């Protein structure tokens, strides 16, 4: 790597300026033309590599926690191809496995149970969460590429949604 004096190069990132293809623009301002072209090539290669590594499509996320909401989602086909996020509550704890099965049957690619492990209390819902995860594991044929079910904390979900929102701005 070549050391560049601070005044010799300036790289400006414009995250809100669109290049026409949905990407932010990056301006390279360097006095030395050879160095400028080298920096431009390096930046372009890094961006192209990042673009190739990015998933072709960011999955839709559809959240629900009640029977009524699940029925509306099933009726509208909103779960088809989406990640279903099922918030664990005291009220729905006994129906977690059934709700997850229905979400998968409606075409959800994955089902994510969201529970922070604190509210509702572990004593109230812990066994039901474990039973739902075990039910899904047992119902999935060995080697299946079908939809999965997993447990995430509320904080992890908030971070994932926040990251997704930043990526799609």
N, C-alpha and C positions, 0 to 999 in steps of 0.2 A: 504494500500500500504506500502511495506517495503522500508525503506530508505537504499540505497546501497552506501557504500563509493566509491568515484570516482575511486580509484585504484583497487577495487574489481571486477569490471565488465567493459567490453568493447564491444560495439555493433557496428559492421561495416556493412554498407549497400553498396553493389556493384551493382549500377543500370545498368551497362553495361554488367554484367556477367550473362549469361542465364543458367538456371538450366535444360535445355532440354525440358521444357514445356512452354517456352516463358515467364518465370517470372524471375525477378532479384533475386539474392541470397543475403541472410543476414547471416553473420557469428556471432555467439555468443561466446565470449571468457571470461570465468569466472573461477576464481580459485576455488571457492566453487562449487562442483558438484551439490549439491541439489539446490542451487540458480540458477545455470546454466540451469538445467532441468526446473525449474519453469519459468525462463525467456523465454526459448525456447518454452514451452507450451503456454505461454501468447502471444508471437509473432505469433506462428503458428495459434492459435485461432483467433487472430485479422486479419491475412491475409486471412484465410478461410472465415471469416465473410465478409470481403471486397470483396472477389471473388464471394460469393453468391449474394451480393447486386449489383454487376456489371451487366449491361445488357449483354445478351447472345451475342449480335452482335451490333457493333457500326455502325450506318447507314452511307451509302455513302452520300456524299454531292456533288451535281452537280450544278454549277453556270451558269447563263446565263443572258443576258440583251438585246439581239437582236433577231429579227425574224429569221435571218439566223442560229444563234446558236441553237435556239429552234427547228427549223426544223431538223438540224443534230442530235440533241439529240433524237427527236421523231423517226427518221429513224433508229437509232442504238439501240433503246430500252434502252438507258442509264438511263432514268428516272425511269424505273421499280424498285420499292423498295427503291428509293433514296429520300433524302430531296432536293427539288429544291430550290435554292437560286436565287431570282430574284432581281437584283440590279435596283433600281428606278433611271431612268435618265430622263432628259427633253425630249429626243427623244421617249422613250417608255411609257410615262406617260398615254397616252390615251388608251393604249392597256394592261394595267396591269391586269385587270379582265380577259380578253381573254387569255392572256399568262398563268395566274394562272389556268384557266379552262383547257387549253390544257395540262399543266404539270400534273394536276391531272388525266386527261383522259389518259395520257401516262403512268400512274402507280406510280407517285410520292406519297410517303407516307405523306408528308407535303410540303407546299409551304411557304417559308419565304421571305417576301419583305424586302429588306435592303435599308434603307435611313437614313441619319444622321440628317435630319430635317433642314439642312442648305444649302447644295448644292446637287441638284438644290434647289432653294428657296421654302419656304413653299407656297408662292403665286403661284408659277408655278406648283407645283405638289401635294400640300396638299389635294385639293379636289379630285384628281384622286386616291390618296392612300386611302382616306376614302371611296370613291365609290367602289374600288376593295375589301376592307375589308367587306363592307356592302353587296356587291354582293355575296361574298363567304358565309357570314353568312345566307343570305336569301335563297341561293341555297341548303344549307345543311339541310337535313330533321331533325326534332327534335329527339334527342336521338341517332343520327347517330354516328357511330364509324369511319366514313370515314375520308379522309385526311383533315387536317386543314390548314388555312392560317393565318399568323400572321406577325406583323411588328417588326423588330429589328433594332437597330441602327448599323451603320457600326462598331463602337467600340465594341459592344456586339458580333457581328459576328467574328471580329478579335480575341477576347478573346476565343470564342468557338472553332475556328479553331486552335488556338495556344494550347489550352488545349488538343484537340483531337490529335494533332501532338505529344505532349509530352507523351500522354497515349500510342500511337502506336509505339513509338521508341523502 
